[in-house]
Amino acid sequence: MPKLKSHKGASKRFKKTATGKVKRGHSHLRHILTSKDKKRKRKLGKATLVSHGDLAKVKRMIPYQ
């Protein structure tokens, strides 16, 4: 089998954990931050896991990470 190419956009956005799950960041933290409360901004800054429905698609895009 030939080597697979990583999706470069996905490789910048997602990281695999040691157990094979995939981490992602949150959106909505770039601008217009004054109208968002502190709790929301604090939670958006933390990483979370990719949902189960999108996991297989994302894992195909980052095969060697």
C-alpha positions in Angstrom: 0.0 0.0 0.0 1.2 3.5 -0.7 1.6 6.0 2.1 -1.5 8.2 2.8 -1.3 11.9 2.8 -2.5 13.8 5.8 -5.1 16.5 5.4 -3.0 19.6 6.2 -5.9 21.7 7.5 -7.0 18.9 9.8 -3.5 18.2 11.0 -3.3 21.8 12.2 -6.7 21.6 14.0 -6.7 18.1 15.6 -4.4 16.1 17.8 -4.6 12.4 18.7 -4.4 11.4 22.3 -2.4 8.4 23.6 -5.6 6.3 23.8 -6.6 7.1 20.2 -9.2 9.8 20.9 -9.0 13.1 19.0 -8.8 16.5 20.6 -10.1 19.7 19.1 -10.3 23.4 20.0 -13.4 25.5 20.3 -14.5 28.3 17.9 -16.0 31.7 18.8 -13.0 33.1 20.7 -11.4 35.4 18.1 -13.3 38.6 18.3 -16.4 40.4 19.7 -15.3 39.1 23.1 -16.9 41.9 25.2 -20.4 40.6 24.7 -19.5 37.1 25.9 -19.4 36.4 29.6 -16.2 35.2 31.4 -17.5 31.7 32.0 -18.2 31.1 28.3 -14.8 32.5 27.3 -13.0 30.4 29.9 -14.7 27.2 28.7 -14.1 28.0 25.0 -10.3 28.2 25.7 -10.1 24.6 26.8 -9.8 21.7 24.4 -12.4 19.0 24.1 -12.9 15.7 22.3 -14.3 15.2 18.8 -17.8 13.8 18.8 -18.4 10.2 18.1 -20.2 10.9 14.8 -17.2 12.8 13.3 -14.4 10.6 14.8 -14.0 8.2 11.9 -13.8 11.0 9.3 -11.3 13.0 11.3 -9.1 9.9 12.0 -8.9 9.2 8.3 -7.7 12.8 7.7 -4.8 12.5 10.2 -3.6 8.9 9.8 -0.1 9.2 11.2 -0.4 11.7 14.1 
